[in-house]
Amino acid sequence: MKKGQLTMQDIADKLGISKSTVSRALKDHPDISEKTKKAVMQLANELDFQPNSLALSLRHNRSNIIGVIVPEIVHHFFANVISGIQAVAYREGYNVMICLSNEDFDQEVKDAFALQTSRVDGILMSISKETTDFEHLKKIHRKGTPIVFFDRACDEMDVSKVISDDFGGAFSATQHLIEQGCKQVVHLAGPATLALSKSRKDGYLAALKENGIAPDDNLIVECPAGTMEDGEDKVNQLLASGLKIDGIFANNDIAAIGAMKAAKKHGLRIPEDIAVVGFSDWQIASIVDPALSSVAQPGYEMGRIAAEKLLKEINADEDEVVPSMTSTIRSELVVRDSSLRKK
């Protein structure tokens, strides 16, 4: 007999008891004697018995698997989100199936339908930069699969969402730069397709208005790739044009680090000549030189809350309506040497 083919019937035959007795013993049923439970568990362990999860899912119409779709995995923020999701899922007896869209819309569509085909009980996801059509997600949701968005959400769908206070974080970052004496603050904006990019841009503009500084379209530069090379290239172009700038607020930390590289190449000192602030507070932010000021996003907390929301929907009674809710998690500015000017 192959190891992977062992069934409860095999255990029952070896012990001379019924299959139903084995099943109840494995579930620690009170009607089964301690002696029988011990014998069943001992043999199951010796033979490395694993319950047929597919059969169980078909029987109970539940897979006890949560699907997760993230746009990238190297991002420190998304790694923390996944940790928060897993902590809640494992505690509640669920496994986690993770898919990576790689910021590609077509891959995101494939991932979403692959999770549905795998009979996941619900999906947690953050959309890709390319996603502007949400029909694939609407279709899955209409068929009864709960969906909860985190960080990057779809505003077209009436589902629960867990997001950062992107507006407030951007406002704090820009306000800090102005308080350090910056008057020409560049915003390296994120992809226009993402709602969070608009919120961060709006926070930047609100801080300028609060301080009586007129916005300048030349100082708002879309940095869609959000890479180090993208940030460096955009700031190189700005500095080469002769435009006078003394502060930079970037949509993410990697673009901010690219901006710092460009400033150094042009012989500018950070933060004396140009003060720089990023967003997300990656681990790398504290080890670059100078250390990068950044708006911290509590990824673990976001993942935890998103998973709890999804499980509440999954475990709701058939006649229970779980209202869709948006939870906004506070973002906090972490000030480091890249923006703190000595007075």
N, C-alpha and C positions, 0 to 999 in steps of 0.2 A: 504493500500500500504506500502511495506517495504521501509525503508529509502534508502537502497542501490539500489533500483530499479528505482528511479526517472529518467526520461528522459526529453529531450528538448520538446518532444511532450506533456508531462504532463504539463509543464509550459505554452506551447502554448494554450492548452485546457483551463487552468484556466484563462488565460488572454484574450482568444478569438481572438488570432492572429495565424499566420502560424508558423510552425516549423522553416522555413527558416528565418523568422523575428527574432525569438528568437536566432537562431545561429548567425546572423549578429549583433544583439544587444550585445550579450556576447563578440563579437570580436570588439566592439566599432566602427562598420562600419558607415561611414559618411552619408550614405543614410537613416539611422534610426534616428528618432527624439529623442531629449534628454528626452522627456517625456516617450517614450516607453522604451528607454534604462534603465532609472531609475526604471520603473515598473518591467522590466525583472530582473535586478540586485537585486532589493529588494526582490522579490519572490524567486529568486535562493538562496540568502543568508538565508532567512527564512526557506527554505526547505532543506538547506545544500546540494545543488545540486553540484555534481562533474562530469565533462565531462568524457565520456567513453574513457580513454586513449588508450585502446586496439583498439577500433574502429577507433580512429584518426590515430593511427600508421599504421593500415592496409590501410587506405584511402590514406595516404601520404607516405607510405613506409618508415616511419621514426618513431622510438620509443622515440627519445630524451632521451635516456638512454646510459650512458657510463659504460662499465664494467671495473672493476679493480681487478687484481689478485696480492696479496702480499704474500710473504713467511711466514711472521709472523706479528702480530699486536701489540705485547707488545714492540717491538723495537721503541724507541723514534724517530728514523730516519724515519721509515715507517709511523708513526703517522703524522709526519710533512708533508711527501709527500702527504698523503691523504688529509690533510687540504688544501694544495696548489691546488690539483686537484679539490676539491669541490668548492673552491672559484671561479675558472674559470668556471666550469661547471654550477653552480647555476646562475652566472652572465649572462651566455649565454642561460639560459632556459633549461638546461639539468639536469637530475637526475643522481645519481651515485649508481651503484650496486657493492658492494665490496665482493670479495671471498677470502678465506684464504686457502692457500695450505698446511700450516703447514710443509713446507720443504719436502713435500711428492710428488713424481712425479705422482703417480696414482691419487692423489687428484687434482693436477694441471690439468691433462687431463680432469677429470670430470668437474672441474670448467670452463675450457675453452669451452667445448661443451655445458655446461649448459647456459653460457652467450650467445653463438650463438643461442641456442634454444629459449632463452628469447628475441631474436631479438634486442640485443644491437646494437647501431650504430657504435661502435668501442670499442677496448679493449686496456687498458693500463696495462702493467704487468712487474713484476720482477720475474725471474725464480727461482725455488727452487734449493737447493744445489744438489739434486739428478738428475736434468734434464740434460741429455746428448743427448736425442733423441727429435727432434723438429718437428716431422711429424704432430703432432696434431695441432700445431700452423701454420705450412705451409698449411695444409689442409683448415683451417679456413680462412687464408689470401687469398688463391687461390679462395675461394668462394666469395670474395669481401668485407670481413670485415677488415677495417683498423686496424693495430696493431702498437703501439708505445711502445718500451721498455724503462724502467727507471732503473737506478742503475745496475741491473744484466741483461745483454743483451745477445741476441743470434746473434753471428757473421755470422751465416749461412744464415740469412734472410736479404734481401735488403729492410729494413724498417727503419724508423727514430728511433733514440735512444737518450736518455738523460742520461749522465753518469757523475760521479765525476772524477776529475783529480787524480785518484788513484796512478799513478806513481809519480806525483809531490808531493802529500801528503806524501807518504811513504819516498820519498827522503828527504823531509824537516824534517820528524820525526827522521830519522836515522842520518842525518847531525847534528841535534840538540844534539842527544845523544853523538855523536863523539866530538862535541864542548864542551860538559860538561866533557870530559876526558874519555869517555867510549872507550875501545879498543876491548872488547869481547862482541859484541852485538848479542843477540839472536833474531831471528825472529820467532814468533809464527804465522805460515802461515795459511791462510784460505783454504777451500776445493779446491783441484786442478781442480775440475770441473768448477769453476767459473772464468771467464776472469778477474774479478777485483782482485782475489787472485794473479794471475800471474802478473798483473800490479803492485800490491803493493810489491810483492817479487822482481820484477825487479827494482823498485825504491830503495828498501833497498840495493840491490846488487850494483846499480849505485853509491849510496852514499859511500859505502865501497871503490869502485874502485877510486872514486874521491879523497879519502883521503889516498890512497895507502895501504889499508887494504885488505889482501887476504881473500876471502870468505872461511868459514869453514862449510862443510856440517853438522857437528855435532851441529852447532848453528842454523840451519834452521830446525824447527820442525813443521810438519803439525798438526794443531789443528782443525780438520774438524768440530767437533760439535760447536766450538766457544762459549762454555758455560763457566761459572765460574769454574765449576768442571774440565772441560777439561784443561783450562789454569793452574789451580792449580796443577793438576796431572802431566802435562808435565814439569812444572818447578820443582816440587818435584823430578822427576826422574833425571833431569839435575843436580840439586844440590847434590842429593844423589850419583851421579856418580863421584863426585869430580871435575867436570868440572868447571873451573873458569870463571865466567861471571860477567859483571859489568853493563850491559844494556839490556833492553828488549823492542823490538818494536812488539806489538801485532796487529793482523789483525782487532780486534775489542775491544771495551772498556771492555766488560764483561770478555773476556779471559785475558785482562790486569789486571783486578781487581783480578782474580783468581791467576795470577802470583804474585801479590803483597802479597796475603795471604800466598802463599808458601814461599816467601822470608822472611816474618815475622816469620813464623814457624821455619825457620832455623836460626833465630837470626840475620838476616841481616837488616841493616837500609836502608830506602828509603828516599832520593835518594843517600845518602852518599856511600853506598855499591853497591846498584843496582838502577839505574835510569830506570823509566818505562814510556812508551808512548803508548797510545791506538789509536783507529781510530773510528770515527763517532761522538764523543763528545755528548754522552748521557747526560741527566740531572744528572744521578747518578755520572758522572765523577767529578762534582764540590763538591759533598758532602761526598765522601769517604775520608779516612784519611791515608796518605796525599792526597790532591786533585789531580786527575789524569790529566796529560797532554794528549791532544788528538788532532787528526786531525779532524776539524769540517767539516761536510758535510751539505750544505744548502738544507735540505730536502724540505722545503716549496717551494723554488725557483725551485727545480727539478720537483716537482709535477705541478707547475704552467706552466712551459715551456712544459712539456710533454703533458699536457691537451690542451694547445694552438696548439701544433703540430697536435694532433689527430683531434681536431675540424676543423682545416684548411683542413685536408683531407676529413673529413665527409661532409663539406659544399662546397667542390669544385664542379664546374660544371662537368657534365658527360664527356665532352671532354677535361677537364683540367687535366694535369699530374702534381701532386705535387711531386717534387723530394725528395728522402729520404736523410735525413741529420742527422749527429751525432753532438749533442751539448755537449761540455765538460764544466762542471761547476768547477770553481777553488775551491780547498780545502785549508783551512787555519789552520796552527798549532796553537793551543791554549796552551801556556806554563803555567803549574801550578807546585805545590810543588813536585810532584812525580819524576820530572826530573831536576829541577833547582837546581844546586849545588852552594853553596856560595863560592865565590873565595876571 
